[in-house]
Amino acid sequence: VQDGALMSVDLPSNKAIEVTDETDKIEGTLDADESYSRIFYVVDGELVYRPVGKKNSEETRIAKDVTRFKITADGKKVFYIKSGDLFVSNLKEGTKIAKDVSEFYIAPNGKTVVYGVRGDDDYTLYRKTGSNLEKADAKKIATGTIDVEWFDEDLNTIIFSSEDTLYSQTGTKDKVKIASDADIGGRV
């Protein structure tokens, strides 16, 4: 941010390029794809993206009423929570993949999502895997008082705690108890 504007640097020429001058309207975090060709952010509750390095480029609107989002490494898909539901978008249209979601994690390639659904008295953690997540079956990982402690990059293995017990769950296998009476210090 320079003089109230979000800036990008064109590396070959080493020149600063203004991305937007509306930084006061950006809510939460900014995120960019791995090649830094697009930047994503929320403005007035609306998830948008714009090309990086192009002066006066227009924002492309993805969805309204967005509270949280994550993008794939290549920036070709964005996952977001809208009105409590989890959506995935190919940057043109969004498709609901789960309801009543409070948190989620995505694999860099966008083919796996782990998400939590909060009920009245409990919390359930699910995983969906595949190229078409809206049609993929959700695999229940666990229900109860759950904290995600660690996961590998592709979300195949997840370590989580429930009460004072530590569990591991990999792929489609059942969860495995790692330790009881565990004193869990950190969180993801």
Secondary structure, DSSP 8 states (H G I E B T S, - for coil): -BTTBEEEEETTTTEEEEEES-GGGEEEEEEE-TTS-EEEEEETTEEEEEESS-TT---EEEESSEEEEEE-TTSS-EEEEETTEEEEE-SS-EEEEESSEEEEEE-TTSSEEEEEEE-SS-EEEEEEESS-TTTS--EEEEEESEEEEEE-TTSSEEEEEETTEEEEEETTS--EEEESS-------
